[in-house]
Amino acid sequence: MDYKNAGVDIEAGYRSVELMKEHVKATMRPEVLGGLGGFSGAFSMSAFKNMEKPTLVSGTDGVGTKLKLAFLLDQHDTVGIDCVAMCVNDIACAGGEPLFFLDYIACGKNYPEKIATIVSGVAEGCKQAGAALIGGETAEMPGFYPEDEYDLAGFAVGIVDEKNLITGADIRPGDTLIGIASSGVHSNGFSLVRKVFRMKEEVLRTYYDSLDCTLGEALIRPTKIYVKALRSVKKAGVTIKGCSHITGGGFYENIPRMLPEGVRAVVRKDSYPVLPIFRMLQTEGNIAEDMMYNTYNMGLGMVLAVDPADVKKAMEAIREAGETPYEVGTVESGEKGVILC
């Protein structure tokens, strides 16, 4: 009896590391010390010594049951982007610059090519965010996960000068809300998605004119990474007073998280186009509109609060970063919360 007979293939683990090295290398930053394969990842802080009060910000998350879609479609090259996005977008919401990322993959059986494909997506997400992929773990867990399934989670660390932290404390009545377009469902609400649509390959491979793609393509489309857009706004000299990453809990849970007491956000539902996948999901599932806005991003992955005088400059900066902004509402006095009208 040996470890391989027990279901853990050490040689496959070595092979996975070799296959992923090329992807990891493409994410390196000058501050990374050492290479892949050490017991820990080292990152120099010397580049940030001129900050008045350098402050670390962090985020951790996973991809959730969207992975079930990847299993059915046998498509594993985008879920890594989702994993990175869920972490670095939260860091960006605080005004932070993502520095490095670590991933964790747990699987029933280590198929080296599949693991390398997953990591290629993680590396692509890191490149989009400007973060280095400095380490990770692949755990082969036979008997815990089915052989063809895996879980994927990650952890990111960023930095910001304390004076530049985005806290929402300075949001005032009259401020403008800017929404940045999402790419689709992103990585939240897939337990409901899987109840609405039959998770069969023939269903997911069906093309819909309204989606301009197959259902599977619309659903698996990776989460937008907004780091460059927020960086562009900052470089344009605009102060982002508040920032909300629209994830699980939709508008109702996430937008109030950036607000101080005594103000509320008013969002105009007709101020931007709701993506067709959400209309289809609502109709097919007979889901109440309030529940849709309480579960999904509905086409806006990030919402910013800025001074009205900065709206034009902020929206131009977002466009320059390749994203699509909309002026979606305002801030007014009232009980902390959000009103959709």
Phi and psi restraints in degrees (value plus and minus 20) as a CYANA .aco file:
   2 ASP   PHI    -162.4  -122.4
   2 ASP   PSI    -198.8  -158.8
   3 TYR   PHI     -83.0   -43.0
   3 TYR   PSI     -57.0   -17.0
   4 LYS   PHI     -85.4   -45.4
   4 LYS   PSI     -59.7   -19.7
   5 ASN   PHI     -86.5   -46.5
   5 ASN   PSI     -44.0    -4.0
   6 ALA   PHI    -101.7   -61.7
   6 ALA   PSI     -28.1    11.9
   7 GLY   PHI      92.2   132.2
   7 GLY   PSI     -20.2    19.8
   8 VAL   PHI    -132.8   -92.8
   8 VAL   PSI      97.1   137.1
   9 ASP   PHI    -120.2   -80.2
   9 ASP   PSI      80.4   120.4
  10 ILE   PHI     -83.8   -43.8
  10 ILE   PSI     -58.5   -18.5
  11 GLU   PHI     -83.0   -43.0
  11 GLU   PSI     -56.7   -16.7
  12 ALA   PHI     -84.0   -44.0
  12 ALA   PSI     -55.2   -15.2
  13 GLY   PHI     -83.5   -43.5
  13 GLY   PSI     -63.4   -23.4
  14 TYR   PHI     -81.0   -41.0
  14 TYR   PSI     -62.8   -22.8
  15 ARG   PHI     -83.2   -43.2
  15 ARG   PSI     -60.6   -20.6
  16 SER   PHI     -79.1   -39.1
  16 SER   PSI     -64.4   -24.4
  17 VAL   PHI     -82.9   -42.9
  17 VAL   PSI     -62.5   -22.5
  18 GLU   PHI     -82.3   -42.3
  18 GLU   PSI     -61.5   -21.5
  19 LEU   PHI     -89.4   -49.4
  19 LEU   PSI     -50.5   -10.5
  20 MET   PHI    -107.8   -67.8
  20 MET   PSI     -32.7     7.3
  21 LYS   PHI     -76.7   -36.7
  21 LYS   PSI     -60.3   -20.3
  22 GLU   PHI     -81.2   -41.2
  22 GLU   PSI     -61.7   -21.7
  23 HIS   PHI     -88.1   -48.1
  23 HIS   PSI     -62.3   -22.3
  24 VAL   PHI     -83.9   -43.9
  24 VAL   PSI     -62.6   -22.6
  25 LYS   PHI     -76.5   -36.5
  25 LYS   PSI     -54.7   -14.7
  26 ALA   PHI     -89.3   -49.3
  26 ALA   PSI     -30.3     9.7
  27 THR   PHI    -120.9   -80.9
  27 THR   PSI     -21.6    18.4
  28 MET   PHI     -83.0   -43.0
  28 MET   PSI     125.7   165.7
  29 ARG   PHI    -136.8   -96.8
  29 ARG   PSI     139.6   179.6
  30 PRO   PHI     -78.9   -38.9
  30 PRO   PSI     -45.5    -5.5
  31 GLU   PHI     -97.8   -57.8
  31 GLU   PSI     -31.6     8.4
  32 VAL   PHI     -92.1   -52.1
  32 VAL   PSI     109.8   149.8
  33 LEU   PHI    -130.7   -90.7
  33 LEU   PSI     110.4   150.4
  34 GLY   PHI      64.1   104.1
  34 GLY   PSI    -193.8  -153.8
  35 GLY   PHI    -149.4  -109.4
  35 GLY   PSI    -195.0  -155.0
  36 LEU   PHI     -89.6   -49.6
  36 LEU   PSI     117.2   157.2
  37 GLY   PHI      98.8   138.8
  37 GLY   PSI     -30.1     9.9
  38 GLY   PHI     -96.2   -56.2
  38 GLY   PSI     154.7   194.7
  39 PHE   PHI     -95.8   -55.8
  39 PHE   PSI     -39.5     0.5
  40 SER   PHI    -169.5  -129.5
  40 SER   PSI     144.7   184.7
  41 GLY   PHI    -120.6   -80.6
  41 GLY   PSI     115.3   155.3
  42 ALA   PHI    -131.5   -91.5
  42 ALA   PSI     117.9   157.9
  43 PHE   PHI    -159.9  -119.9
  43 PHE   PSI      99.2   139.2
  44 SER   PHI     -93.0   -53.0
  44 SER   PSI     118.9   158.9
  45 MET   PHI    -119.6   -79.6
  45 MET   PSI     -13.5    26.5
  46 SER   PHI     -81.1   -41.1
  46 SER   PSI     -50.7   -10.7
  47 ALA   PHI     -89.0   -49.0
  47 ALA   PSI     -33.0     7.0
  48 PHE   PHI    -134.0   -94.0
  48 PHE   PSI      -6.0    34.0
  49 LYS   PHI     -89.5   -49.5
  49 LYS   PSI     -36.5     3.5
  50 ASN   PHI    -106.8   -66.8
  50 ASN   PSI     -24.6    15.4
  51 MET   PHI     -87.4   -47.4
  51 MET   PSI     125.0   165.0
  52 GLU   PHI     -84.6   -44.6
  52 GLU   PSI     -70.8   -30.8
  53 LYS   PHI    -158.1  -118.1
  53 LYS   PSI      59.8    99.8
  54 PRO   PHI     -79.9   -39.9
  54 PRO   PSI     108.9   148.9
  55 THR   PHI    -147.2  -107.2
  55 THR   PSI     106.0   146.0
  56 LEU   PHI    -102.0   -62.0
  56 LEU   PSI     117.7   157.7
  57 VAL   PHI    -146.6  -106.6
  57 VAL   PSI     127.0   167.0
  58 SER   PHI    -158.1  -118.1
  58 SER   PSI     142.1   182.1
  59 GLY   PHI    -173.2  -133.2
  59 GLY   PSI     124.4   164.4
  60 THR   PHI    -160.2  -120.2
  60 THR   PSI     124.1   164.1
  61 ASP   PHI    -190.3  -150.3
  61 ASP   PSI     155.7   195.7
  62 GLY   PHI    -151.1  -111.1
  62 GLY   PSI    -191.2  -151.2
  63 VAL   PHI    -117.0   -77.0
  63 VAL   PSI     -38.8     1.2
  64 GLY   PHI      51.6    91.6
  64 GLY   PSI    -175.2  -135.2
  65 THR   PHI     -98.3   -58.3
  65 THR   PSI     -17.2    22.8
  66 LYS   PHI     -79.7   -39.7
  66 LYS   PSI     -44.4    -4.4
  67 LEU   PHI     -80.3   -40.3
  67 LEU   PSI     -50.4   -10.4
  68 LYS   PHI     -78.7   -38.7
  68 LYS   PSI     -54.9   -14.9
  69 LEU   PHI     -87.1   -47.1
  69 LEU   PSI     -62.2   -22.2
  70 ALA   PHI     -81.9   -41.9
  70 ALA   PSI     -58.6   -18.6
  71 PHE   PHI     -83.1   -43.1
  71 PHE   PSI     -66.8   -26.8
  72 LEU   PHI     -85.3   -45.3
  72 LEU   PSI     -59.1   -19.1
  73 LEU   PHI    -106.4   -66.4
  73 LEU   PSI     -28.4    11.6
  74 ASP   PHI      32.8    72.8
  74 ASP   PSI      25.2    65.2
  75 GLN   PHI    -144.7  -104.7
  75 GLN   PSI      93.1   133.1
  76 HIS   PHI    -143.6  -103.6
  76 HIS   PSI      -8.0    32.0
  77 ASP   PHI    -115.6   -75.6
  77 ASP   PSI     -20.4    19.6
  78 THR   PHI    -138.4   -98.4
  78 THR   PSI     -41.2    -1.2
  79 VAL   PHI     -85.8   -45.8
  79 VAL   PSI     -44.0    -4.0
  80 GLY   PHI     -85.7   -45.7
  80 GLY   PSI     -55.1   -15.1
  81 ILE   PHI     -83.3   -43.3
  81 ILE   PSI     -63.2   -23.2
  82 ASP   PHI     -75.5   -35.5
  82 ASP   PSI     -66.0   -26.0
  83 CYS   PHI     -82.0   -42.0
  83 CYS   PSI     -65.9   -25.9
  84 VAL   PHI     -84.1   -44.1
  84 VAL   PSI     -65.1   -25.1
  85 ALA   PHI     -77.9   -37.9
  85 ALA   PSI     -62.8   -22.8
  86 MET   PHI     -83.6   -43.6
  86 MET   PSI     -47.1    -7.1
  87 CYS   PHI    -108.6   -68.6
  87 CYS   PSI     -69.8   -29.8
  88 VAL   PHI     -93.4   -53.4
  88 VAL   PSI     -48.9    -8.9
  89 ASN   PHI     -84.3   -44.3
  89 ASN   PSI     -55.4   -15.4
  90 ASP   PHI     -86.9   -46.9
  90 ASP   PSI     -58.6   -18.6
  91 ILE   PHI     -84.5   -44.5
  91 ILE   PSI     -63.2   -23.2
  92 ALA   PHI     -82.5   -42.5
  92 ALA   PSI     -52.8   -12.8
  93 CYS   PHI     -80.6   -40.6
  93 CYS   PSI     -46.8    -6.8
  94 ALA   PHI    -111.1   -71.1
  94 ALA   PSI     -17.3    22.7
  95 GLY   PHI      69.1   109.1
  95 GLY   PSI     -12.6    27.4
  96 GLY   PHI    -103.5   -63.5
  96 GLY   PSI     135.0   175.0
  97 GLU   PHI    -123.6   -83.6
  97 GLU   PSI      93.6   133.6
  98 PRO   PHI     -80.1   -40.1
  98 PRO   PSI     113.6   153.6
  99 LEU   PHI    -124.2   -84.2
  99 LEU   PSI     -72.9   -32.9
 100 PHE   PHI    -168.8  -128.8
 100 PHE   PSI     144.0   184.0
 101 PHE   PHI    -158.9  -118.9
 101 PHE   PSI     125.9   165.9
 102 LEU   PHI    -149.7  -109.7
 102 LEU   PSI     120.7   160.7
 103 ASP   PHI    -134.6   -94.6
 103 ASP   PSI     139.6   179.6
 104 TYR   PHI    -155.6  -115.6
 104 TYR   PSI      99.8   139.8
 105 ILE   PHI    -138.4   -98.4
 105 ILE   PSI     102.6   142.6
 106 ALA   PHI    -134.4   -94.4
 106 ALA   PSI     109.8   149.8
 107 CYS   PHI    -159.0  -119.0
 107 CYS   PSI     140.6   180.6
 108 GLY   PHI     -96.3   -56.3
 108 GLY   PSI     -55.5   -15.5
 109 LYS   PHI    -165.6  -125.6
 109 LYS   PSI     115.9   155.9
 110 ASN   PHI    -103.9   -63.9
 110 ASN   PSI      85.0   125.0
 111 TYR   PHI    -119.8   -79.8
 111 TYR   PSI      84.8   124.8
 112 PRO   PHI     -72.5   -32.5
 112 PRO   PSI     -62.3   -22.3
 113 GLU   PHI     -85.0   -45.0
 113 GLU   PSI     -58.7   -18.7
 114 LYS   PHI     -86.6   -46.6
 114 LYS   PSI     -64.8   -24.8
 115 ILE   PHI     -80.3   -40.3
 115 ILE   PSI     -62.8   -22.8
 116 ALA   PHI     -84.1   -44.1
 116 ALA   PSI     -56.0   -16.0
 117 THR   PHI     -85.6   -45.6
 117 THR   PSI     -62.8   -22.8
 118 ILE   PHI     -79.2   -39.2
 118 ILE   PSI     -66.6   -26.6
 119 VAL   PHI     -86.3   -46.3
 119 VAL   PSI     -49.8    -9.8
 120 SER   PHI     -81.4   -41.4
 120 SER   PSI     -56.5   -16.5
 121 GLY   PHI     -89.1   -49.1
 121 GLY   PSI     -60.1   -20.1
 122 VAL   PHI     -80.0   -40.0
 122 VAL   PSI     -64.2   -24.2
 123 ALA   PHI     -83.7   -43.7
 123 ALA   PSI     -59.7   -19.7
 124 GLU   PHI     -83.7   -43.7
 124 GLU   PSI     -61.2   -21.2
 125 GLY   PHI     -82.1   -42.1
 125 GLY   PSI     -61.5   -21.5
 126 CYS   PHI     -83.9   -43.9
 126 CYS   PSI     -60.2   -20.2
 127 LYS   PHI     -83.2   -43.2
 127 LYS   PSI     -61.3   -21.3
 128 GLN   PHI     -83.0   -43.0
 128 GLN   PSI     -52.4   -12.4
 129 ALA   PHI    -111.2   -71.2
 129 ALA   PSI     -31.4     8.6
 130 GLY   PHI      55.6    95.6
 130 GLY   PSI       1.7    41.7
 131 ALA   PHI    -123.9   -83.9
 131 ALA   PSI     132.0   172.0
 132 ALA   PHI    -112.0   -72.0
 132 ALA   PSI     118.5   158.5
 133 LEU   PHI    -111.7   -71.7
 133 LEU   PSI      78.5   118.5
 134 ILE   PHI    -122.1   -82.1
 134 ILE   PSI     -18.4    21.6
 135 GLY   PHI     154.1   194.1
 135 GLY   PSI     157.8   197.8
 136 GLY   PHI     153.5   193.5
 136 GLY   PSI    -195.3  -155.3
 137 GLU   PHI    -166.8  -126.8
 137 GLU   PSI     114.6   154.6
 138 THR   PHI    -136.2   -96.2
 138 THR   PSI      94.5   134.5
 139 ALA   PHI    -128.5   -88.5
 139 ALA   PSI      96.9   136.9
 140 GLU   PHI    -109.3   -69.3
 140 GLU   PSI      98.5   138.5
 141 MET   PHI    -148.3  -108.3
 141 MET   PSI      53.0    93.0
 142 PRO   PHI     -81.9   -41.9
 142 PRO   PSI     119.0   159.0
 143 GLY   PHI      67.1   107.1
 143 GLY   PSI     -35.0     5.0
 144 PHE   PHI    -120.4   -80.4
 144 PHE   PSI     -63.1   -23.1
 145 TYR   PHI    -135.2   -95.2
 145 TYR   PSI     127.2   167.2
 146 PRO   PHI     -78.9   -38.9
 146 PRO   PSI     133.4   173.4
 147 GLU   PHI     -77.7   -37.7
 147 GLU   PSI     -54.8   -14.8
 148 ASP   PHI    -116.0   -76.0
 148 ASP   PSI      -9.7    30.3
 149 GLU   PHI    -140.2  -100.2
 149 GLU   PSI     142.1   182.1
 150 TYR   PHI    -174.7  -134.7
 150 TYR   PSI     145.8   185.8
 151 ASP   PHI    -140.7  -100.7
 151 ASP   PSI     131.9   171.9
 152 LEU   PHI    -157.6  -117.6
 152 LEU   PSI     105.7   145.7
 153 ALA   PHI    -161.3  -121.3
 153 ALA   PSI     147.1   187.1
 154 GLY   PHI    -173.8  -133.8
 154 GLY   PSI     153.0   193.0
 155 PHE   PHI    -166.9  -126.9
 155 PHE   PSI     112.8   152.8
 156 ALA   PHI    -149.6  -109.6
 156 ALA   PSI     129.9   169.9
 157 VAL   PHI    -146.5  -106.5
 157 VAL   PSI     116.6   156.6
 158 GLY   PHI    -152.9  -112.9
 158 GLY   PSI     159.7   199.7
 159 ILE   PHI    -159.6  -119.6
 159 ILE   PSI     128.2   168.2
 160 VAL   PHI    -172.8  -132.8
 160 VAL   PSI     124.4   164.4
 161 ASP   PHI     -89.0   -49.0
 161 ASP   PSI     112.6   152.6
 162 GLU   PHI     -70.6   -30.6
 162 GLU   PSI     -56.4   -16.4
 163 LYS   PHI     -86.8   -46.8
 163 LYS   PSI     -37.7     2.3
 164 ASN   PHI    -122.5   -82.5
 164 ASN   PSI     -13.5    26.5
 165 LEU   PHI     -79.4   -39.4
 165 LEU   PSI     115.5   155.5
 166 ILE   PHI    -111.2   -71.2
 166 ILE   PSI      90.6   130.6
 167 THR   PHI    -135.3   -95.3
 167 THR   PSI     -37.7     2.3
 168 GLY   PHI      65.1   105.1
 168 GLY   PSI     -25.5    14.5
 169 ALA   PHI     -83.4   -43.4
 169 ALA   PSI     -46.8    -6.8
 170 ASP   PHI    -116.7   -76.7
 170 ASP   PSI     -13.2    26.8
 171 ILE   PHI     -85.9   -45.9
 171 ILE   PSI     113.8   153.8
 172 ARG   PHI    -150.6  -110.6
 172 ARG   PSI     137.7   177.7
 173 PRO   PHI     -75.8   -35.8
 173 PRO   PSI     116.7   156.7
 174 GLY   PHI      80.6   120.6
 174 GLY   PSI     -36.0     4.0
 175 ASP   PHI     -84.3   -44.3
 175 ASP   PSI     135.2   175.2
 176 THR   PHI    -122.3   -82.3
 176 THR   PSI     122.4   162.4
 177 LEU   PHI    -121.1   -81.1
 177 LEU   PSI     107.4   147.4
 178 ILE   PHI    -134.2   -94.2
 178 ILE   PSI     106.9   146.9
 179 GLY   PHI    -122.2   -82.2
 179 GLY   PSI     124.2   164.2
 180 ILE   PHI    -132.3   -92.3
 180 ILE   PSI     111.6   151.6
 181 ALA   PHI     -79.3   -39.3
 181 ALA   PSI     123.5   163.5
 182 SER   PHI    -113.3   -73.3
 182 SER   PSI     153.9   193.9
 183 SER   PHI    -117.1   -77.1
 183 SER   PSI     -28.1    11.9
 184 GLY   PHI     134.7   174.7
 184 GLY   PSI    -161.3  -121.3
 185 VAL   PHI     -91.0   -51.0
 185 VAL   PSI     -39.2     0.8
 186 HIS   PHI      42.5    82.5
 186 HIS   PSI    -145.1  -105.1
 187 SER   PHI    -150.6  -110.6
 187 SER   PSI      12.5    52.5
 188 ASN   PHI    -153.3  -113.3
 188 ASN   PSI     128.8   168.8
 189 GLY   PHI      61.2   101.2
 189 GLY   PSI      -3.6    36.4
 190 PHE   PHI     -96.6   -56.6
 190 PHE   PSI     -37.9     2.1
 191 SER   PHI     -85.1   -45.1
 191 SER   PSI     -57.2   -17.2
 192 LEU   PHI     -94.1   -54.1
 192 LEU   PSI     -61.1   -21.1
 193 VAL   PHI     -74.1   -34.1
 193 VAL   PSI     -63.4   -23.4
 194 ARG   PHI     -92.4   -52.4
 194 ARG   PSI     -37.0     3.0
 195 LYS   PHI    -102.7   -62.7
 195 LYS   PSI     -51.7   -11.7
 196 VAL   PHI     -98.8   -58.8
 196 VAL   PSI     -68.2   -28.2
 197 PHE   PHI    -122.6   -82.6
 197 PHE   PSI     116.9   156.9
 198 ARG   PHI     -86.1   -46.1
 198 ARG   PSI     103.7   143.7
 199 MET   PHI    -105.4   -65.4
 199 MET   PSI      49.4    89.4
 200 LYS   PHI    -141.0  -101.0
 200 LYS   PSI     125.8   165.8
 201 GLU   PHI     -78.7   -38.7
 201 GLU   PSI     -59.1   -19.1
 202 GLU   PHI     -85.4   -45.4
 202 GLU   PSI     -51.9   -11.9
 203 VAL   PHI     -91.3   -51.3
 203 VAL   PSI     -66.1   -26.1
 204 LEU   PHI     -88.2   -48.2
 204 LEU   PSI     -45.5    -5.5
 205 ARG   PHI    -108.2   -68.2
 205 ARG   PSI     -18.9    21.1
 206 THR   PHI     -96.8   -56.8
 206 THR   PSI     111.8   151.8
 207 TYR   PHI    -107.2   -67.2
 207 TYR   PSI     118.5   158.5
 208 TYR   PHI    -145.4  -105.4
 208 TYR   PSI     108.3   148.3
 209 ASP   PHI     -80.4   -40.4
 209 ASP   PSI     -57.4   -17.4
 210 SER   PHI     -85.0   -45.0
 210 SER   PSI     -47.7    -7.7
 211 LEU   PHI    -114.1   -74.1
 211 LEU   PSI     -38.7     1.3
 212 ASP   PHI      41.6    81.6
 212 ASP   PSI       8.4    48.4
 213 CYS   PHI    -192.7  -152.7
 213 CYS   PSI    -199.6  -159.6
 214 THR   PHI     -96.1   -56.1
 214 THR   PSI     142.2   182.2
 215 LEU   PHI     -80.6   -40.6
 215 LEU   PSI     -63.1   -23.1
 216 GLY   PHI     -81.0   -41.0
 216 GLY   PSI     -61.2   -21.2
 217 GLU   PHI     -83.8   -43.8
 217 GLU   PSI     -59.3   -19.3
 218 ALA   PHI     -86.7   -46.7
 218 ALA   PSI     -57.6   -17.6
 219 LEU   PHI     -98.8   -58.8
 219 LEU   PSI     -55.1   -15.1
 220 ILE   PHI    -108.2   -68.2
 220 ILE   PSI     -25.8    14.2
 221 ARG   PHI     -71.2   -31.2
 221 ARG   PSI     109.7   149.7
 222 PRO   PHI     -90.9   -50.9
 222 PRO   PSI     136.6   176.6
 223 THR   PHI     -82.8   -42.8
 223 THR   PSI     118.2   158.2
 224 LYS   PHI     -87.1   -47.1
 224 LYS   PSI     121.6   161.6
 225 ILE   PHI    -125.9   -85.9
 225 ILE   PSI     101.1   141.1
 226 TYR   PHI    -122.5   -82.5
 226 TYR   PSI      -9.2    30.8
 227 VAL   PHI     -79.1   -39.1
 227 VAL   PSI     -67.7   -27.7
 228 LYS   PHI     -84.8   -44.8
 228 LYS   PSI     -57.9   -17.9
 229 ALA   PHI     -84.2   -44.2
 229 ALA   PSI     -64.7   -24.7
 230 LEU   PHI     -89.8   -49.8
 230 LEU   PSI     -55.3   -15.3
 231 ARG   PHI     -83.1   -43.1
 231 ARG   PSI     -59.7   -19.7
 232 SER   PHI     -84.5   -44.5
 232 SER   PSI     -60.2   -20.2
 233 VAL   PHI     -82.3   -42.3
 233 VAL   PSI     -64.0   -24.0
 234 LYS   PHI     -82.6   -42.6
 234 LYS   PSI     -64.1   -24.1
 235 LYS   PHI     -84.7   -44.7
 235 LYS   PSI     -46.0    -6.0
 236 ALA   PHI     -96.4   -56.4
 236 ALA   PSI     -21.9    18.1
 237 GLY   PHI      66.7   106.7
 237 GLY   PSI      -5.7    34.3
 238 VAL   PHI    -112.9   -72.9
 238 VAL   PSI     112.9   152.9
 239 THR   PHI    -106.6   -66.6
 239 THR   PSI      98.1   138.1
 240 ILE   PHI    -104.2   -64.2
 240 ILE   PSI      91.4   131.4
 241 LYS   PHI     -95.9   -55.9
 241 LYS   PSI     -55.2   -15.2
 242 GLY   PHI    -171.7  -131.7
 242 GLY   PSI     132.9   172.9
 243 CYS   PHI    -167.9  -127.9
 243 CYS   PSI     112.8   152.8
 244 SER   PHI    -149.4  -109.4
 244 SER   PSI     104.4   144.4
 245 HIS   PHI    -107.8   -67.8
 245 HIS   PSI      96.0   136.0
 246 ILE   PHI    -104.0   -64.0
 246 ILE   PSI      76.6   116.6
 247 THR   PHI    -138.6   -98.6
 247 THR   PSI    -162.7  -122.7
 248 GLY   PHI     -78.4   -38.4
 248 GLY   PSI     112.4   152.4
 249 GLY   PHI      80.7   120.7
 249 GLY   PSI     -26.7    13.3
 250 GLY   PHI      35.6    75.6
 250 GLY   PSI    -165.4  -125.4
 251 PHE   PHI     -90.1   -50.1
 251 PHE   PSI     -63.0   -23.0
 252 TYR   PHI     -86.4   -46.4
 252 TYR   PSI     -53.1   -13.1
 253 GLU   PHI    -110.4   -70.4
 253 GLU   PSI     -59.5   -19.5
 254 ASN   PHI    -105.7   -65.7
 254 ASN   PSI     -60.1   -20.1
 255 ILE   PHI     -82.6   -42.6
 255 ILE   PSI     -62.3   -22.3
 256 PRO   PHI     -82.3   -42.3
 256 PRO   PSI     -39.9     0.1
 257 ARG   PHI     -84.3   -44.3
 257 ARG   PSI     -42.4    -2.4
 258 MET   PHI    -115.5   -75.5
 258 MET   PSI     -23.2    16.8
 259 LEU   PHI    -115.1   -75.1
 259 LEU   PSI     122.9   162.9
 260 PRO   PHI    -100.0   -60.0
 260 PRO   PSI     151.1   191.1
 261 GLU   PHI     -86.9   -46.9
 261 GLU   PSI     126.4   166.4
 262 GLY   PHI      74.0   114.0
 262 GLY   PSI     -20.5    19.5
 263 VAL   PHI    -155.3  -115.3
 263 VAL   PSI     136.0   176.0
 264 ARG   PHI    -155.1  -115.1
 264 ARG   PSI     135.5   175.5
 265 ALA   PHI    -115.4   -75.4
 265 ALA   PSI     116.2   156.2
 266 VAL   PHI    -136.7   -96.7
 266 VAL   PSI      94.3   134.3
 267 VAL   PHI    -131.0   -91.0
 267 VAL   PSI     107.9   147.9
 268 ARG   PHI    -108.9   -68.9
 268 ARG   PSI      97.2   137.2
 269 LYS   PHI     -86.2   -46.2
 269 LYS   PSI     -44.0    -4.0
 270 ASP   PHI    -112.1   -72.1
 270 ASP   PSI      -8.5    31.5
 271 SER   PHI    -106.6   -66.6
 271 SER   PSI     -25.9    14.1
 272 TYR   PHI    -175.1  -135.1
 272 TYR   PSI     140.6   180.6
 273 PRO   PHI    -101.8   -61.8
 273 PRO   PSI     104.2   144.2
 274 VAL   PHI     -93.3   -53.3
 274 VAL   PSI     111.3   151.3
 275 LEU   PHI     -86.1   -46.1
 275 LEU   PSI     125.6   165.6
 276 PRO   PHI     -76.3   -36.3
 276 PRO   PSI     -52.3   -12.3
 277 ILE   PHI     -82.5   -42.5
 277 ILE   PSI     -51.7   -11.7
 278 PHE   PHI     -94.8   -54.8
 278 PHE   PSI     -57.1   -17.1
 279 ARG   PHI     -82.8   -42.8
 279 ARG   PSI     -63.0   -23.0
 280 MET   PHI     -85.1   -45.1
 280 MET   PSI     -63.3   -23.3
 281 LEU   PHI     -82.5   -42.5
 281 LEU   PSI     -63.3   -23.3
 282 GLN   PHI     -84.8   -44.8
 282 GLN   PSI     -63.3   -23.3
 283 THR   PHI     -89.2   -49.2
 283 THR   PSI     -68.8   -28.8
 284 GLU   PHI     -84.9   -44.9
 284 GLU   PSI     -54.0   -14.0
 285 GLY   PHI    -115.7   -75.7
 285 GLY   PSI     -22.1    17.9
 286 ASN   PHI      31.1    71.1
 286 ASN   PSI      30.4    70.4
 287 ILE   PHI    -116.3   -76.3
 287 ILE   PSI     112.0   152.0
 288 ALA   PHI     -81.5   -41.5
 288 ALA   PSI     125.3   165.3
 289 GLU   PHI     -79.1   -39.1
 289 GLU   PSI     -62.4   -22.4
 290 ASP   PHI     -78.9   -38.9
 290 ASP   PSI     -58.2   -18.2
 291 MET   PHI     -87.7   -47.7
 291 MET   PSI     -55.2   -15.2
 292 MET   PHI     -81.9   -41.9
 292 MET   PSI     -66.6   -26.6
 293 TYR   PHI     -94.1   -54.1
 293 TYR   PSI     -33.0     7.0
 294 ASN   PHI    -115.5   -75.5
 294 ASN   PSI     -21.3    18.7
 295 THR   PHI    -144.3  -104.3
 295 THR   PSI     -59.4   -19.4
 296 TYR   PHI    -138.7   -98.7
 296 TYR   PSI     146.9   186.9
 297 ASN   PHI    -100.2   -60.2
 297 ASN   PSI     -35.1     4.9
 298 MET   PHI      35.8    75.8
 298 MET   PSI       3.1    43.1
 299 GLY   PHI      87.5   127.5
 299 GLY   PSI     -23.1    16.9
 300 LEU   PHI    -142.7  -102.7
 300 LEU   PSI      94.5   134.5
 301 GLY   PHI    -110.3   -70.3
 301 GLY   PSI     -38.5     1.5
 302 MET   PHI    -168.0  -128.0
 302 MET   PSI     120.6   160.6
 303 VAL   PHI    -147.2  -107.2
 303 VAL   PSI     109.8   149.8
 304 LEU   PHI    -134.7   -94.7
 304 LEU   PSI     129.3   169.3
 305 ALA   PHI    -132.6   -92.6
 305 ALA   PSI     104.7   144.7
 306 VAL   PHI    -155.8  -115.8
 306 VAL   PSI     143.7   183.7
 307 ASP   PHI     -85.4   -45.4
 307 ASP   PSI     121.5   161.5
 308 PRO   PHI     -74.1   -34.1
 308 PRO   PSI     -53.1   -13.1
 309 ALA   PHI     -88.3   -48.3
 309 ALA   PSI     -36.4     3.6
 310 ASP   PHI    -121.9   -81.9
 310 ASP   PSI     -18.8    21.2
 311 VAL   PHI     -79.9   -39.9
 311 VAL   PSI     -70.9   -30.9
 312 LYS   PHI     -80.6   -40.6
 312 LYS   PSI     -65.1   -25.1
 313 LYS   PHI     -84.8   -44.8
 313 LYS   PSI     -59.8   -19.8
 314 ALA   PHI     -86.0   -46.0
 314 ALA   PSI     -63.3   -23.3
 315 MET   PHI     -88.2   -48.2
 315 MET   PSI     -56.2   -16.2
 316 GLU   PHI     -84.5   -44.5
 316 GLU   PSI     -59.9   -19.9
 317 ALA   PHI     -85.4   -45.4
 317 ALA   PSI     -59.1   -19.1
 318 ILE   PHI     -85.2   -45.2
 318 ILE   PSI     -62.7   -22.7
 319 ARG   PHI     -82.9   -42.9
 319 ARG   PSI     -60.6   -20.6
 320 GLU   PHI     -81.6   -41.6
 320 GLU   PSI     -47.0    -7.0
 321 ALA   PHI    -104.6   -64.6
 321 ALA   PSI     -19.2    20.8
 322 GLY   PHI      71.0   111.0
 322 GLY   PSI      -9.6    30.4
 323 GLU   PHI    -129.8   -89.8
 323 GLU   PSI     147.4   187.4
 324 THR   PHI    -132.6   -92.6
 324 THR   PSI      95.2   135.2
 325 PRO   PHI    -120.0   -80.0
 325 PRO   PSI     136.6   176.6
 326 TYR   PHI    -158.8  -118.8
 326 TYR   PSI     121.6   161.6
 327 GLU   PHI    -103.1   -63.1
 327 GLU   PSI      89.2   129.2
 328 VAL   PHI    -131.0   -91.0
 328 VAL   PSI     -28.4    11.6
 329 GLY   PHI     151.6   191.6
 329 GLY   PSI    -185.7  -145.7
 330 THR   PHI    -160.3  -120.3
 330 THR   PSI     151.5   191.5
 331 VAL   PHI    -129.9   -89.9
 331 VAL   PSI     115.8   155.8
 332 GLU   PHI    -156.3  -116.3
 332 GLU   PSI     144.9   184.9
 333 SER   PHI     -87.2   -47.2
 333 SER   PSI     127.6   167.6
 334 GLY   PHI     129.8   169.8
 334 GLY   PSI    -197.0  -157.0
 335 GLU   PHI     -86.2   -46.2
 335 GLU   PSI     116.7   156.7
 336 LYS   PHI     -74.1   -34.1
 336 LYS   PSI     107.6   147.6
 337 GLY   PHI     141.8   181.8
 337 GLY   PSI    -185.1  -145.1
 338 VAL   PHI    -155.9  -115.9
 338 VAL   PSI     118.8   158.8
 339 ILE   PHI    -136.8   -96.8
 339 ILE   PSI     108.9   148.9
 340 LEU   PHI    -125.8   -85.8
 340 LEU   PSI     106.5   146.5
